[in-house]
Amino acid sequence: MDHLNNYKGKKIEKRKMNEELTEQIRVSQCDDDENDEEDLEMVMARQNRASDIEVTPPPGFALRSHIVREASTDKKWIDTSSPEVQLLDIDVDLHRTKGNKQSKLSSRFLKEAKKKLGRAVNQFVLFTPVPTNVVNSKWLEPMLDTAREVGKGTKLPTSYEVTEVYLLMEYEALQNWIKSHKSNWTERGVTIMCDRWTSDYYLGLMDKVVDEIGEEYVVQIVTDNEAAIKAAGYKLMQKRKNLYWIGCATHCIDLMLEDIRKKKRVAKLLDCANIITRFIYNSNWVVDFMERFTGDRELLRPIITRFATNFITLESIVKHKTALQDMFHSQEWKHSKWSKKDDAKKVKKIIQSKDFWTKAADVLKVQEPLLKVLRLVDGDEKPTMSFIYEAMDRAKLAIKQNCRYYVDYWKIIDN
């Protein structure tokens, strides 16, 4: 009887243990704000395992083997000295406590980290003669990742190492990359693109490159549209009858914008826009004051091409017309020392002029279609050869529809 009483008592203890485990699961679901599904599965697996295991049976049921079964039931019995039962007796906290969670980075820390990195990149751009769009380079983040990987103790390469050591490595890598595409040359052909040089140098270099690739593979050569290079391109086509020379679409549109800028009324308008931006960006206080009205937006934009920049700036000024007028009519501006300057008075006179905004709107009707095509051909996302001519035709139709003097601009585009 004593053995039976002990057996019943241990079954009651086991039931209490299962109830405690169930309570732990309920508490963990209420307190923990994360979905700890793996922990819950662990607890339930342990609970199921505990239900399959019984303690040592009373006398008369035990056999010589370590694990036996009762003849009249389907229950499994194990000895109380086995490791499994000893583990069941240990009170293990199976649910993850809040103290064990990995701490999350606060938004404040992320903002400070981004600010620190932003200032470092900004100083590099400002005090090194590189364009601001270098931060958009696809090679910048891999470089920063490599710097984090090698650690603080690694020194940067010297200018000698860049030009004499690592440049040769990149040349070999580029040669291997070119060889990997040779199998497609017979089917798709090759387009050679190059920058500007003198006519004779260009002609000799292109001859050498064509011989290296193979004239039978080269379909076309793309260059800038300056007179010397165009002349060399025509000479190359005369020498090699299977080659075609075409001008760079981006440079073509940039030259169109240059010719449009030479028109007297357009040049005067863009000069007024430059007066506005020069005055505002000559003082940090004026820039900060302007951004209060523009919603922290800048007037100047990253450079796409040389002559497109002036038109993009004009477009930005027109976009923020109301903000600029409110800025120069505000009481705080009137009481500031900057409003007393002669340049400020010129800028205010331009912004208050209806003639300036009317002419700006007319010029935008011409330059906006061309800028759309420029952004299209200047991108690297997809080839534009298949629809560049249609894009230019649509730009000309848009200019004709919105501008009374479209014939003059069509002549510039066609030439």
Summary of the structure (lengths in Angstrom):
residues: 415
radius of gyration: 38.2
end to end distance: 113.6
largest distance: 116.7
contacts: 1011
relative contact order: 0.05
helix: 67%
strand: 5%
